């Protein structure tokens, strides 16, 4: 792992599969922008902080997914620092019950076992409409980019470096991803379009990359997600149940469901595209002998 100086007091930790930005207050204190995964990143982050003699003065999270809040509670307790997060996402990780609702396909015990470490009490809620957030004495600009999660935000540091979190994915991720997740894909695409108006010196992606310009990347993201939805639609040539569609999509995209957790994860990922196709009028629902099925609203060409 290495620390990359981006601009001014804004840095990025280059971790396996993830970039975690931080803002340096002085030679002893930093603000973390997201916190990474528990198993893959906690030890690396601990080592970095100890070797550099740094204390975490605050944690500012873009959203409440496992690779972004996986160490939030740990660092909050260790450094007695505040956590800021957009409210709807903060509510997801406020209680085990809320986590269970979010991971609706998981039992309560499975939710606790695999996601319980995500639970954290947020000290500073970022509300819809908030344009800034101040934590540890530093004011960051807030850009509301919901869709990937209920209230995902992007964050601009005082150095005019914008951390996009998962509002965009890199070309490398697009080359390898089968079904990148969005909580509500229609909102996610609308947020990506909003990013055309953003003006910053640099842009940081969580998975992964540092860019001086993102216009082409936005266009590529929009095409990628819409094209992925069309690929799924092409698998539906006659009325099918969700399970039948899942079987076709995983076979077509060479996704191997090797465990219950992998199955549940892919089920959630596919669901967002199915909802998008229904929301955009390309799929409708019907009942067939007590089975709920999806059918195309217009025949395939």
Phi, psi and omega in degrees: 000139177228156175261127182252126175278121182267301181190136177059238179262010182262127182230166176226135171268121182269098183254164173305124179063005188210144166253127175244110177284156170215153180247125187269116178283318178196196183285357184236343188226141179225162170249124177275136171255097189077167191225359174081186181272148181296301188288322186274333192238340188299312182296320178297318180293317177302314180298316179300312182297320181290317182292328181267000180056048182250146174248144176274115182269343180188158179232124179241112186257136176285327180190175191253050172264160192300328181274002180242332177243012186299337180237014184296311181295322181298310182288327177300314180290319184294319186253000180052048183247156180282154176242130175245141184200149174300140194302311185298323177288321179300325180292330178299319185260019180276334182208158178296324179298316178296321176298318179298320178296318180295314176266069193297335180278352183263141174292167179299316181292321178293321176299313180297317183295317189263337186233001184301329181290349177285342184297130179204144177270119180279136180267329184227111181273133174265118186268158173301131181097341176297132181260343178218162171218137180246124180221136183053033177082003181246134179260125178249145172282143181245131175240120184278116183231061183290161178133305174298324172222172185305322184219038180311140175235157166249153192230129174253125180282168176300345178272007183063039171250125183256124174267116186270355183057236179252021177294332172227156173242154185282167176300322180297319178293318179298328179291334187244338186287139178268306182223072179301140192276145166217136179297310174225106189294325178300318178289323179299316179294321177296322178293322178298319178298321178300330183293342176301332184275351185285139178233112179219164178288319178216158178231134180247132175256142178296323186229072352216165173141152175235120189236140172278342180210143184235007185301312180294325179293323176299312180301316179296320177298314180300314179297317184300309184293318179294320179294322178297320177297320179293325176298320178293317179301324181294341177281350185253091181261346177211167180303129183223150171285165178301318181297321178293321177294318178302317180297317181292317182295315181294326177291315182296320184266004178058046176262123184260117181269091190263354181205161176303319180294320177296318178299312182296322179294314180293325176302315179294320180295316179295324182304321183294326178285323177296318177298318179299315180295326175288316181298328181267009172080016181266342176230150172225169183252148174212160176256135180223102181051053177069011177250130176279126182231154176258139178223148178292144179276343174220146183294151178289150181268000000 
